[in-house]
Amino acid sequence: MTDTKNCPYCGEEIRLKAKKCKHCKEMLDAEDFQHLAPTIENQHKEIVNAENTKGKTPPEAAELTGIKAFFFYISTSIFILITTLWIPIVLIVIATFTVPSENSHIRSIEKEVVELTQEQTSNFVQLLLGGNNGSAELVDFAFSTDAVNTGIINKFNASNTLEYKKSWLWSTTKIINKTPNSGMTISYGFFGFVFTDFDFKDFILQQEDNTQTKQTKPQSNSKTTPVLPNKKEPVVQNRQEALKYNDLGTKAYQAKDYPTAIDYYLKAISNNKELAQAYGNLGLAYQKQGQLDLAIETSLEGLYYTKKNTEVASINYNLGKFYEQKKDYPQALRRYELAQMNQSNPTYQKAIERIHQFLENIYGN
């Protein structure tokens, strides 16, 4: 039999016959002990249990924590996955709607052509002058004029052909000419930007001799393809004769006798291969005969032989009409803008606005 009991006030162990708790100093009697003992004992057990389980996670709490952790990791993983996929999707959508147009490529390429030509010319002058920087700066200034830049662009357009290709996310442009690098891609466009990648050796500013056969007189009722005089053959530079045949060709053209007009224009070019207006007129005559490719080729040839702004503008305007008839609207717009660049004219401006409006109706931008 035990001779101790628990204090009904503090729960500490005291002697069975104690009148006063030595721990809490409370006076004890039998009634208080009988009434409070069970409660104190339960509290004492709870305190002991709490101390024994201190630092341990109850099973229910551990289970709850595991479920929360599971859902936390799942939700976090889903968020990261959605975010990772969302960014590329947005970039793809932006890239699709910002693919650079053919006109943007042409602008960037022509700007690079002018810069490369100026740089090449400046380097050549410095070599001749023994590295005289002052003279080189003077040359750079002279080559920065609008007239010179326009002449460079006209020569480039007369001797090189650009082929634009648009894909889903980007666009590219190839150059076609008589250099070893003909057919190479010289510009890349994506996200609204165009990046050029070519050098001075990759394009030409003068046409090389071709190997076309000597001209033959066309039949008046056929669509045979007369060709231009062979540049390698000696050509008599008789301007008066050339002008005479050009005028005869114009009269035949106005009379809608296009085969005869073609014959006269070819004779004019045979007498003076540098008569640019004859090339322009010949191109118009070919157009009336339905020979658009030959009309374009002839007109480009004419651009090579003239530096007059009025003639360059007129031939480029004709080229714009040819390309528009072929439904090559970006090229048509390019030629109309070149015409307006060389000589401001309301007719040229109306053509530019017409093509712009047409392209807006197609692409909506």
C-alpha positions in Angstrom: 0.0 0.0 0.0 1.4 3.4 -1.0 2.0 6.0 1.6 1.9 9.0 -0.9 -0.7 10.9 -2.7 -0.9 13.7 -5.3 -1.6 17.3 -4.2 -5.1 18.2 -5.4 -3.8 21.7 -6.3 -0.4 21.3 -8.0 -0.5 17.5 -8.7 2.9 16.9 -7.1 3.5 13.8 -5.0 3.2 14.4 -1.2 2.9 12.2 1.9 -0.5 10.6 2.5 -1.0 12.3 5.9 0.4 15.7 4.8 -1.7 18.7 6.0 0.1 21.1 3.7 1.7 20.7 0.2 5.3 21.2 0.4 5.4 22.2 -3.3 2.5 24.7 -3.6 2.1 25.5 0.1 -1.6 24.9 0.0 -3.4 23.7 3.1 -5.0 20.3 2.6 -8.1 18.6 4.0 -9.9 15.4 3.2 -12.8 17.0 1.3 -10.6 19.0 -1.0 -8.5 16.0 -1.9 -11.6 13.8 -2.5 -13.1 16.4 -4.8 -10.1 17.6 -6.8 -7.9 14.5 -6.9 -9.4 12.9 -10.1 -9.1 16.2 -12.0 -5.6 16.9 -10.9 -4.6 13.3 -11.7 -6.0 13.7 -15.3 -4.2 16.9 -15.8 -1.0 15.4 -14.5 -1.4 12.5 -17.0 -1.9 14.9 -19.9 1.2 16.9 -18.9 3.2 13.7 -18.8 1.8 12.5 -22.2 2.6 15.9 -23.7 6.2 15.7 -22.5 6.5 12.2 -23.8 5.2 13.1 -27.3 7.0 16.4 -27.5 8.7 16.7 -30.9 6.7 13.9 -32.5 4.0 14.5 -35.2 0.7 12.8 -34.5 -0.3 10.2 -37.1 -3.3 12.4 -38.1 -1.1 15.4 -38.6 1.5 13.5 -40.5 -1.2 12.2 -42.9 -2.6 15.7 -43.5 0.8 17.1 -44.1 1.5 14.4 -46.7 -1.7 15.2 -48.7 -1.0 18.9 -48.6 2.5 18.3 -49.8 1.3 16.1 -52.6 -1.2 18.7 -53.9 1.4 21.4 -53.5 3.9 19.6 -55.7 1.3 18.7 -58.3 0.0 22.3 -58.5 3.5 23.7 -58.7 4.4 21.2 -61.5 1.3 22.1 -63.5 2.1 25.8 -63.1 5.7 25.4 -64.3 4.5 23.2 -67.3 1.9 25.7 -68.4 4.3 28.6 -68.0 7.0 26.7 -70.0 4.5 26.0 -72.8 2.9 29.4 -72.8 6.0 31.3 -73.6 6.9 29.4 -76.8 3.3 29.5 -78.0 3.2 33.3 -77.6 6.5 33.6 -79.4 5.3 31.5 -82.3 2.1 33.6 -82.6 4.1 36.8 -82.6 6.6 35.4 -85.2 3.7 34.3 -87.5 2.2 37.8 -87.6 5.5 39.7 -87.9 7.2 37.9 -90.8 8.9 40.6 -92.8 7.5 41.4 -96.2 9.3 41.4 -99.5 9.4 45.2 -99.5 11.2 45.1 -96.1 13.8 42.7 -97.5 14.3 44.9 -100.6 14.8 48.0 -98.5 17.4 46.3 -96.3 19.2 44.8 -99.2 19.4 48.0 -101.2 20.6 49.9 -98.1 23.4 47.3 -97.6 24.3 47.5 -101.4 24.8 51.2 -101.1 26.9 50.9 -98.0 29.1 48.1 -99.4 29.5 50.1 -102.7 30.5 53.2 -100.8 32.9 51.2 -98.6 34.5 49.5 -101.6 34.9 52.8 -103.5 36.4 54.5 -100.4 38.9 51.7 -99.9 39.9 51.9 -103.5 40.5 55.7 -103.4 42.5 55.3 -100.2 44.7 52.8 -101.9 45.3 55.1 -104.8 46.0 58.1 -102.5 48.3 56.2 -100.2 45.9 56.2 -97.2 45.0 59.9 -97.3 42.2 59.9 -94.8 41.1 63.5 -95.7 40.6 62.6 -99.3 38.7 59.4 -98.3 36.3 61.4 -96.2 35.7 63.7 -99.1 34.9 60.6 -101.3 32.6 59.3 -98.6 30.7 62.6 -98.5 30.4 62.7 -102.3 29.0 59.1 -102.4 26.4 59.9 -99.7 24.2 62.0 -101.9 20.8 60.8 -102.8 21.5 61.0 -106.6 24.5 58.7 -106.3 22.7 56.3 -104.0 19.7 56.1 -106.4 22.2 55.4 -109.3 23.7 52.6 -107.3 20.3 51.1 -106.6 19.3 51.4 -110.3 22.4 49.6 -111.4 21.9 46.9 -108.9 18.3 46.4 -109.9 19.2 46.2 -113.6 21.8 43.5 -113.0 20.5 41.4 -110.2 17.2 39.7 -109.5 15.8 39.1 -106.0 13.7 36.1 -105.2 11.6 36.4 -102.0 10.2 33.4 -100.1 7.9 33.5 -97.2 7.4 30.6 -94.8 5.2 30.3 -91.6 7.6 31.9 -89.2 10.3 33.6 -91.3 11.2 34.9 -94.8 14.3 34.9 -97.0 15.5 36.4 -100.2 17.9 35.0 -102.7 19.9 36.9 -105.3 20.1 35.7 -108.9 22.9 37.1 -111.1 26.0 36.1 -113.0 28.3 35.8 -110.1 29.6 32.4 -108.8 27.4 33.0 -105.7 24.2 33.3 -107.7 21.3 31.7 -105.9 22.6 32.3 -102.4 20.3 33.6 -99.6 21.3 37.1 -98.7 18.7 38.2 -96.2 16.7 36.5 -93.4 13.6 38.0 -91.7 11.8 37.1 -88.5 10.0 38.9 -85.7 9.7 42.0 -87.9 13.5 42.4 -88.5 15.5 41.7 -91.6 19.2 40.7 -91.4 21.4 40.8 -94.5 24.3 38.5 -95.1 26.3 39.2 -98.3 29.4 41.0 -99.5 30.3 43.3 -102.4 31.5 40.3 -104.5 28.1 38.7 -104.3 26.3 41.2 -106.5 27.1 43.2 -109.7 26.5 46.7 -110.7 27.1 46.2 -114.4 25.8 43.7 -116.9 28.1 41.3 -118.5 28.1 40.3 -122.2 25.4 37.9 -123.1 25.5 35.2 -125.7 22.2 36.0 -127.5 22.0 35.3 -131.1 21.8 38.0 -133.7 18.4 39.7 -134.1 16.0 38.3 -136.6 13.1 40.1 -138.1 9.8 38.9 -136.6 6.9 37.8 -138.8 4.1 40.3 -138.6 1.5 37.7 -137.6 3.5 35.7 -135.1 4.7 36.0 -131.5 8.3 34.9 -132.2 10.8 36.3 -129.8 13.3 38.7 -131.4 16.4 39.2 -129.4 18.6 42.1 -128.7 21.9 42.6 -130.6 24.8 40.6 -129.5 27.0 42.9 -127.4 30.1 41.1 -128.5 29.5 42.1 -132.1 30.6 45.6 -133.3 27.6 47.9 -133.2 27.5 51.1 -135.2 26.7 53.9 -132.8 24.6 56.0 -135.1 22.3 58.0 -132.9 20.5 59.8 -135.7 19.6 56.5 -137.4 18.6 55.0 -134.0 16.3 58.0 -133.3 14.7 57.7 -136.7 13.9 54.0 -136.2 12.7 54.7 -132.7 10.2 57.3 -134.1 9.1 54.9 -136.8 8.5 52.3 -134.1 6.5 54.7 -132.1 4.2 55.5 -135.1 3.7 51.8 -135.7 3.0 51.3 -131.9 0.4 54.1 -132.0 -1.2 52.4 -135.0 -1.3 49.2 -133.0 1.0 47.4 -135.4 3.1 45.9 -132.6 5.2 43.5 -134.7 6.4 46.3 -136.9 7.0 48.5 -133.9 9.2 45.7 -132.4 11.1 45.5 -135.7 11.8 49.2 -135.7 12.8 49.4 -132.1 15.3 46.6 -132.6 16.8 48.4 -135.5 17.1 51.5 -133.3 19.0 49.5 -130.7 21.2 48.0 -133.5 22.2 51.5 -134.5 22.7 52.7 -130.9 22.7 50.1 -128.2 22.7 52.8 -125.5 19.4 54.4 -126.6 17.5 53.6 -123.4 14.2 55.0 -124.6 14.2 52.4 -127.4 14.5 49.6 -124.8 11.6 51.1 -122.9 9.4 51.4 -126.0 10.4 47.8 -127.0 9.3 46.6 -123.6 5.9 48.2 -124.1 5.5 46.6 -127.5 6.4 43.2 -126.1 3.7 43.7 -123.4 1.1 44.4 -126.1 2.1 41.1 -127.7 1.6 39.3 -124.4 5.3 38.6 -123.9 5.7 39.9 -120.3 8.9 38.1 -119.5 10.6 39.5 -122.6 9.1 43.0 -121.8 10.7 42.8 -118.3 14.1 41.6 -119.6 14.2 44.3 -122.2 13.3 47.1 -119.8 15.9 45.9 -117.3 18.4 46.1 -120.1 17.4 49.7 -120.8 18.0 50.7 -117.2 21.6 49.7 -117.6 22.1 52.2 -120.4 20.7 55.4 -118.8 21.4 57.7 -115.9 18.7 60.2 -116.7 16.2 60.3 -113.9 13.3 60.8 -116.3 14.2 57.7 -118.3 14.9 55.6 -115.2 11.6 56.7 -113.7 9.7 55.9 -116.9 11.2 52.4 -117.4 10.7 51.5 -113.7 7.0 52.6 -114.1 6.7 50.3 -117.1 8.3 47.5 -115.1 5.8 48.1 -112.4 2.9 47.7 -114.8 4.4 44.5 -116.2 4.8 43.0 -112.7 1.3 44.1 -111.7 0.0 42.4 -114.8 1.8 39.2 -113.7 0.2 39.7 -110.3 3.6 40.0 -108.7 2.5 42.9 -106.5 5.5 43.3 -104.2 7.8 43.7 -107.3 5.3 46.1 -108.9 5.3 48.2 -105.7 9.1 48.2 -105.7 9.3 49.5 -109.3 6.6 52.1 -108.8 8.5 53.4 -105.7 11.7 53.5 -107.7 10.0 55.5 -110.4 8.7 58.0 -107.8 12.1 58.1 -106.2 13.7 59.2 -109.5 11.0 61.6 -110.6 8.1 62.7 -108.5 4.9 62.2 -110.5 1.2 62.0 -109.5 0.7 58.9 -111.7 3.5 57.1 -110.0 2.1 58.0 -106.6 -1.3 56.8 -107.5 0.2 53.5 -108.6 2.0 53.1 -105.3 -1.2 53.9 -103.4 -3.2 51.4 -105.5 -0.8 48.6 -104.8 -0.6 49.5 -101.1 -4.4 49.4 -100.9 -4.5 46.1 -102.7 -1.9 44.5 -100.4 -3.8 45.8 -97.4 -7.0 44.2 -98.6 -5.2 40.8 -99.1 -3.1 40.7 -95.9 -5.0 43.1 -93.7 -2.0 45.1 -92.6 
